[in-house]
Amino acid sequence: MPEAPDVLLLFCLVGAADALYKRWIPDTNYENETNWDKGAVPCGNDVVRFSAQTQVSVFVESAHAVRETRLPVDGEFILNSGGGFYASDGREPGCGPGVATRFKDPGSLRWFDPALWQAAASLDDLRRGRFLFSVHEESVPCRWDDVVFRALSSFRVDTGSGGSSVPVRAVSVRGKVFDGRAEFAQYLSSRSGRLQFHGSSAVTVGNPGCGDPSGCECGNSANRRRICSSVTCASVECKKPLLPVGHCCEVCGAIVTIRYAAGFDLQTYRQRIHHLFLVLPKYKSVQLGMSKVSRSRRLMGIVPFGASPEVQLTLLDGEKGAESEALAWDVVSDARSHGSVLGIAGAEFRASSGGGGSSSDQSGASAGTVVGVVLAVFVAIAIVIVVALIRRGVVRMPSMPSAPSLSSFTRKKDGEELGGPLDRGYDNPMFDNLNMLPDVPGLHGNEANSISITQTGGVYFANPVYDENETDFNA
C-alpha cells in the first residue's frame, strides 16, 4: 500500500505518458545508516556530531535518545509525526559503551552523476522497483522528465557550476509537485530549498513533456563532459567493444538500430520488448536501454550530410555479451516479421563479438557503404594518375575553342537591327536641308516644276536625263 503522498503524486502526474520518472537515490535521513561514518545509526550512549560548516537538511522519522549532539551552524531537522529527540543518561541498555559518530557531509553529491538516479516508465514502476537501464546521458534527468525526491525524506544535491539552467518537466519534493516556474523558484529561495539545492546552476520546471509518440532526444549531450566526469569506466575484454550514443564507456554486448516510420510508438515498443523477451529466463541478466538518438548520414559512407533520427537499443549482459547478441537477433527478427504493423522501416545490430545482422530492407546497407568507399578510392586514384601524366607531357589536354568576345554579344544599335531604319552613312547638308540648295539658274533647264509635292505629302524628283516619252536610254 503506497503512502499517502505517493498516491497524491501518482494522481498529480497522471497523463504524462511519454515522460520518464527519475528519482534521486541518496538522502540525508537520520535513520539511514550510510549517512554516518560508523555505518550505524547513533544510539542513546553515542555522541552525535555534525561538522560546524556543514549545510544540511535532516529528516527524522522517529524518536531517538541522544547523550550529546553538536549541531552545524546552518542546518535544519525536519521532524516526521512522532519524530524527535530525548535526552539519555548514557546508560542506554543494549547500546554499548558509546562512541562519537559523525554525520557525513552530503555536499559532494552531484546532480550530473548518473549513478545517483533511478529511472522508471511510470510512478507505479518507480514505487515497485521496476527500473529502466539507460545510457549515461539519459540516466540523468532529461528536459522531458519528471524528477522525484522521496516524500518522507530530505536530501542535498549539487546542481553544478556555470550558472546555466537545468530544465525538467516537474519536480516533486516531499510529496508536493512543482510544475510552475514561479512557484518552484520561490521554494528554491526558501530556507529548505537553499539547504536541499546548491550550486550556481538552477533547476527550472515547466518544460513541456515529449509530445512525439516516437520519442524525443534527451538533450543532455551538452552536459556530456559533466556527466562523464563522474563515471569510472571498467576495462572490457570483448573482441570489438561498442560505444553506444550517449554512453561514456565502451561496452561488451550489442547495439540494435531501429529505423521507424509513421505509426511507431516508443512506449508501446518498449513494453513489447519487455513482455516478449526480457521476461524470458534466458535473458534475465540482460540490461536493455532504449532511447531516441540522431545518427549522422554519410555520402558513400564518407562525407557527412546531415543526421537522421533513430531508436537505439543498448543491450549489455557482462563481459562476453553472448546473451545480448542472441537477444539482438530476436529483436531484429521480430522487426522483420512485424515491422509493418509496429511502424518499423528497418532494423540492424552490431555485436561486440564482431557479428551483426539486419532486417530485409537493410541488408544492402553495409554492402552499399563498402561499394561507395571502393568507388571513391578508384576515382581518387584515377584523378591522381591523369594529373601526373599531364604534367609529364604524356597526355595533352585538348585545345578549347576560343570564346567569343563580349563585343559580339553587345546589343546592336537601333540602326543595325534587322528590320530597323536604313543606315544613312553620313549626313549631307546639301540634300537633307532643302533650304541649303544653291539657287543656280538653268540647272534644271526651263522646267519650273522639276520638284513636285503631291497631296499625300510625297516628294519625287524629275530627272532630265530621262524623257517620259522615250523608252530607251541613249548614252
C-alpha positions in Angstrom: 0.0 0.0 0.0 1.7 3.3 -1.1 2.0 6.1 1.3 -0.5 9.0 1.0 2.0 11.5 -0.5 2.9 8.8 -3.1 -0.7 8.3 -4.0 -1.2 12.1 -4.4 1.9 12.3 -6.6 0.5 9.5 -8.8 -2.7 11.4 -9.5 -0.9 14.7 -10.0 1.4 13.3 -12.7 -1.1 11.0 -14.4 -1.2 11.7 -18.1 2.5 12.4 -18.6 2.7 9.1 -20.5 5.6 10.0 -22.7 7.9 11.2 -19.8 10.2 9.1 -17.7 10.4 9.4 -14.0 13.9 9.9 -12.5 14.3 9.5 -8.7 17.2 10.8 -6.7 18.7 7.9 -4.7 20.7 9.5 -1.8 19.1 11.1 1.1 20.1 12.9 4.3 17.7 10.9 6.6 18.8 10.5 10.2 17.8 6.8 10.1 19.9 6.0 7.1 23.0 4.2 8.4 25.0 5.0 5.3 24.9 8.7 6.3 27.1 8.0 9.4 30.8 7.5 9.5 30.5 4.4 11.7 28.0 2.8 9.4 25.3 2.7 12.1 22.5 5.0 13.4 23.6 6.6 16.7 22.1 5.1 19.9 21.5 6.7 23.3 25.1 6.3 24.5 26.7 7.9 21.5 27.8 11.4 20.9 26.3 12.8 17.7 28.4 15.3 15.8 27.6 17.5 12.7 30.5 19.4 11.2 30.2 23.1 12.1 30.4 24.2 8.4 28.1 21.5 7.1 24.9 22.8 5.5 22.3 20.1 5.7 18.6 19.3 6.0 18.0 16.1 8.0 14.7 14.2 8.0 13.9 12.5 11.4 11.3 9.8 11.1 11.1 8.5 14.7 12.2 9.4 18.2 15.9 8.9 19.2 17.7 9.1 22.5 20.9 11.1 22.4 23.5 11.7 25.1 25.1 14.7 23.3 24.6 16.4 20.0 26.8 19.0 18.3 24.8 20.9 15.6 26.0 22.7 12.5 25.9 26.4 12.1 23.5 26.2 9.2 21.1 23.3 9.1 17.6 22.0 9.9 15.8 19.0 11.2 12.5 18.0 9.5 10.5 16.0 12.1 8.0 13.5 10.9 4.9 12.8 13.0 6.4 11.1 16.1 10.0 12.0 15.2 12.3 13.9 17.6 15.0 13.5 20.3 15.1 12.9 24.0 18.0 13.1 26.5 19.8 10.0 27.5 22.0 9.5 30.6 24.4 7.4 28.6 23.3 4.1 30.1 21.0 3.0 27.3 20.7 -0.8 27.5 22.0 -2.7 24.6 23.8 0.3 23.2 27.3 -0.4 24.2 29.8 1.9 25.8 29.0 4.7 23.3 31.2 6.3 20.6 31.4 9.6 18.8 29.7 9.3 15.4 29.8 11.9 12.7 27.1 12.7 10.1 28.7 12.6 6.6 28.9 15.8 4.5 26.4 15.3 1.6 27.7 18.4 -0.3 29.6 16.3 -2.9 26.6 14.6 -4.2 26.1 15.9 -7.8 23.1 16.2 -10.0 25.0 15.1 -13.1 26.2 11.8 -11.5 24.3 9.1 -13.4 24.9 6.6 -10.6 22.7 8.7 -8.3 19.4 8.3 -10.2 16.8 5.6 -10.9 14.5 5.7 -13.9 11.1 4.1 -14.5 8.4 4.4 -17.1 5.7 5.1 -14.6 5.3 6.1 -10.9 4.0 2.6 -10.1 7.1 1.1 -11.6 9.2 3.5 -9.6 7.5 2.5 -6.4 7.7 -1.2 -7.1 11.4 -1.0 -8.1 10.9 -1.9 -11.8 13.7 0.4 -13.0 14.9 1.0 -16.5 18.5 0.8 -17.7 19.7 3.9 -19.6 22.9 5.1 -21.2 24.8 7.6 -19.0 23.4 10.8 -20.6 19.9 9.6 -20.2 20.4 8.3 -16.6 20.5 12.0 -15.5 17.1 13.7 -15.8 16.3 14.9 -19.4 14.3 18.1 -20.1 11.1 16.0 -20.7 11.4 14.0 -17.4 9.7 14.3 -14.0 12.1 14.4 -11.1 11.1 12.7 -7.9 12.6 13.1 -4.4 11.2 10.7 -1.9 8.2 12.1 0.1 9.4 11.1 3.5 13.0 12.1 3.0 15.5 15.0 3.0 18.4 15.5 0.6 21.2 17.8 -0.6 22.2 18.0 -4.3 24.8 20.0 -6.1 23.4 21.2 -9.4 26.8 22.3 -10.7 28.5 25.4 -11.7 28.4 27.6 -14.7 25.1 29.4 -14.0 23.2 27.5 -16.7 19.7 26.3 -16.1 18.8 22.6 -15.6 15.4 22.2 -17.3 13.0 19.4 -16.4 9.2 19.0 -16.7 8.4 18.9 -13.0 9.9 18.3 -9.6 8.4 16.6 -6.6 9.7 17.4 -3.1 8.2 15.8 0.0 5.1 14.9 -1.9 4.5 18.3 -3.4 4.7 18.6 -7.2 6.2 21.8 -8.7 5.5 22.3 -12.4 5.3 26.1 -12.5 8.5 28.2 -12.6 7.4 31.0 -10.3 6.3 28.6 -7.5 9.4 26.4 -7.7 11.7 29.5 -7.8 10.0 30.7 -4.6 10.7 27.3 -3.0 14.3 27.3 -4.0 14.7 30.7 -2.3 13.3 29.3 1.0 15.5 28.0 3.8 14.7 24.4 3.0 15.3 25.0 -0.7 18.7 26.6 -0.2 19.8 23.6 2.0 18.5 21.0 -0.4 19.7 22.5 -3.7 23.0 24.2 -4.0 25.2 25.3 -6.9 25.1 28.1 -9.4 23.1 26.2 -12.0 19.4 26.4 -11.1 16.9 23.7 -11.7 13.9 25.0 -13.7 10.5 23.4 -14.2 7.6 23.9 -16.6 9.3 22.4 -19.6 6.6 20.7 -21.8 6.6 17.0 -21.9 7.6 15.0 -25.0 4.7 15.1 -27.4 6.2 12.8 -30.1 5.0 9.2 -29.8 8.3 8.1 -31.4 10.1 9.6 -28.5 12.3 12.7 -28.0 16.1 13.1 -27.7 17.2 13.6 -24.2 19.1 16.8 -24.8 21.9 16.0 -22.3 24.7 15.9 -24.9 25.6 19.4 -23.9 26.3 18.1 -20.4 28.3 15.1 -21.6 31.6 16.4 -20.1 30.0 16.9 -16.6 28.2 13.6 -16.8 31.2 11.5 -17.9 33.5 13.1 -15.3 31.5 11.3 -12.6 31.8 7.9 -14.4 34.7 5.4 -14.0 34.9 3.1 -16.9 35.8 -0.6 -16.4 38.2 -2.4 -18.7 36.5 -4.6 -21.4 37.9 -7.7 -22.9 35.5 -8.4 -25.8 36.6 -8.6 -29.4 35.1 -5.4 -30.6 33.9 -3.1 -27.8 31.0 -0.8 -28.7 30.3 2.8 -27.7 26.6 3.5 -27.7 25.4 7.0 -28.4 25.1 8.9 -25.1 27.2 6.4 -23.1 30.6 7.3 -21.6 32.3 3.9 -21.7 32.9 1.2 -24.3 30.8 -1.9 -23.5 30.5 -5.6 -24.5 27.1 -6.5 -25.8 25.1 -5.4 -28.8 23.5 -2.2 -30.2 20.3 -2.5 -32.2 19.3 0.4 -34.5 15.7 0.9 -35.4 14.6 3.0 -38.3 11.0 3.9 -37.7 8.1 5.1 -39.9 4.7 6.6 -39.3 2.8 4.8 -36.5 5.8 3.9 -34.4 5.3 4.4 -30.6 8.3 4.2 -28.4 6.5 3.5 -25.2 4.4 0.7 -26.8 7.5 -0.8 -28.4 9.4 -0.7 -25.0 6.5 -2.7 -23.4 6.5 -5.1 -26.3 10.3 -5.9 -26.0 9.8 -6.3 -22.2 6.9 -8.7 -22.5 8.2 -10.7 -25.4 11.9 -11.1 -24.5 13.1 -9.6 -21.2 10.7 -11.8 -19.1 12.3 -14.9 -20.5 14.7 -16.7 -18.1 17.5 -16.8 -20.7 17.5 -13.0 -20.9 17.2 -12.4 -17.2 20.7 -10.9 -16.9 20.4 -8.6 -20.0 20.2 -4.9 -19.4 18.3 -3.1 -22.2 18.3 0.7 -22.7 16.1 2.3 -25.3 16.5 5.9 -26.5 15.9 8.3 -29.4 19.2 9.4 -31.0 20.4 11.2 -34.1 22.9 9.4 -36.3 24.9 11.3 -38.9 24.4 10.3 -42.6 27.3 10.0 -44.9 27.5 10.2 -48.7 29.2 6.9 -49.9 30.0 6.2 -46.3 32.5 9.1 -46.1 31.1 12.6 -46.5 28.6 13.7 -43.7 25.5 15.4 -45.0 23.0 15.7 -42.1 21.5 13.4 -39.4 18.5 11.1 -39.2 16.6 10.2 -36.0 16.7 6.6 -35.0 15.9 4.5 -31.9 18.9 2.9 -30.3 18.6 -0.3 -28.1 21.7 -0.9 -26.0 22.0 -4.5 -24.7 24.5 -5.5 -22.0 25.0 -8.7 -20.1 28.5 -8.9 -18.8 32.0 -9.4 -20.2 31.2 -11.7 -23.2 27.9 -10.3 -24.4 26.6 -13.6 -25.8 23.1 -13.3 -24.4 22.9 -9.7 -25.7 23.8 -10.8 -29.2 21.1 -13.6 -29.1 18.5 -11.0 -27.9 19.6 -8.6 -30.7 18.9 -11.4 -33.3 15.5 -11.9 -31.8 14.7 -8.2 -31.8 15.8 -7.8 -35.5 13.8 -10.9 -36.5 10.7 -9.5 -34.8 11.2 -6.3 -36.6 11.4 -8.2 -39.9 8.2 -10.1 -39.2 6.1 -7.4 -37.7 7.7 -4.2 -38.8 4.8 -3.0 -41.0 2.4 -3.3 -38.0 4.8 -1.7 -35.5 5.8 1.2 -37.7 9.4 -0.1 -38.2 11.1 0.6 -41.5 14.2 -1.4 -40.8 16.5 -2.8 -38.1 20.1 -3.8 -37.8 22.5 -4.6 -35.0 26.2 -4.7 -34.2 27.7 -7.0 -31.6 31.0 -6.8 -29.6 31.8 -10.3 -30.9 32.1 -8.8 -34.4 28.8 -10.2 -35.7 25.7 -8.3 -36.8 22.5 -8.6 -38.8 19.8 -6.5 -40.4 16.2 -6.8 -41.4 15.4 -7.4 -45.1 15.3 -3.8 -46.2 18.5 -3.0 -44.5 20.5 -6.0 -45.9 22.3 -4.0 -48.5 23.3 -1.1 -46.3 26.8 -2.4 -45.4 27.5 -3.6 -48.9 26.4 -0.2 -50.3 28.8 1.5 -47.9 31.7 -0.7 -48.9 31.0 -0.2 -52.6 30.8 3.5 -52.1 34.2 3.6 -50.4 35.8 1.4 -53.1 34.4 3.7 -55.9 35.6 6.8 -54.2 39.1 5.3 -53.8 39.2 4.3 -57.5 38.1 7.8 -58.6 40.7 9.5 -56.5 43.5 7.2 -57.9 42.4 7.9 -61.5 42.5 11.6 -60.9 46.0 11.4 -59.5 47.2 9.3 -62.4 45.7 11.7 -65.1 47.2 14.8 -63.4 50.7 13.1 -63.3 50.5 12.1 -67.0 49.5 15.7 -68.0 52.4 17.2 -66.1 54.9 14.8 -67.8 53.5 15.6 -71.2 52.4 12.0 -71.9 48.8 13.2 -72.1 47.8 16.6 -73.6 44.7 18.4 -72.8 42.5 19.1 -75.9 42.6 22.7 -77.0 39.4 24.5 -76.1 37.7 26.7 -78.8 38.3 30.4 -78.2 35.4 32.1 -76.5 33.6 34.8 -78.5 34.4 38.3 -77.4 32.0 40.1 -75.3 31.5 42.7 -78.0 29.8 40.2 -80.2 27.1 39.8 -77.6 26.7 43.6 -77.2 23.2 44.8 -78.2 23.3 46.4 -81.6 22.1 49.9 -82.1 18.7 50.6 -83.5 20.1 51.2 -86.9 21.8 47.8 -87.1 18.9 45.7 -86.0 17.1 43.6 -88.6 14.1 45.5 -89.8 15.3 48.8 -88.3 15.9 52.0 -90.2 18.4 52.0 -93.0 21.9 53.2 -92.3 22.2 56.7 -93.7 26.0 56.6 -93.6 26.7 60.3 -93.1 24.7 63.5 -93.2 24.7 65.6 -96.4 23.6 69.1 -95.7 23.0 69.7 -99.4 20.2 67.2 -99.6 18.9 66.8 -96.1 18.0 70.5 -95.9 16.2 71.9 -98.9 16.9 75.4 -97.9 20.6 74.7 -98.3 20.3 74.0 -102.1 22.0 76.7 -104.2 19.9 78.8 -106.4 21.6 78.0 -109.8 19.7 79.3 -112.8 19.2 76.9 -115.6 20.5 74.0 -113.6 17.4 72.0 -114.5 16.6 73.8 -117.8 13.4 75.7 -118.1 11.2 73.3 -116.2 10.0 75.1 -113.2 8.2 72.1 -111.8 11.1 69.8 -111.6 10.2 69.2 -108.0 6.6 68.3 -107.3 4.8 67.9 -104.0 1.7 65.7 -104.1 -1.3 65.9 -101.9 -0.2 62.9 -99.9 3.0 64.8 -99.0 5.2 62.6 -101.0 8.3 64.1 -102.7 9.8 63.0 -106.0 12.4 64.3 -108.4 12.2 64.7 -112.2 15.5 63.5 -113.8 16.2 65.4 -117.1 18.3 62.5 -118.4 15.1 60.5 -118.8 12.4 61.6 -121.2 9.0 60.4 -120.3 8.3 60.0 -124.0 11.3 57.8 -124.5 11.5 54.2 -123.7 15.3 53.7 -124.4 18.2 55.5 -122.9 20.9 56.6 -125.4 24.2 57.5 -123.8 
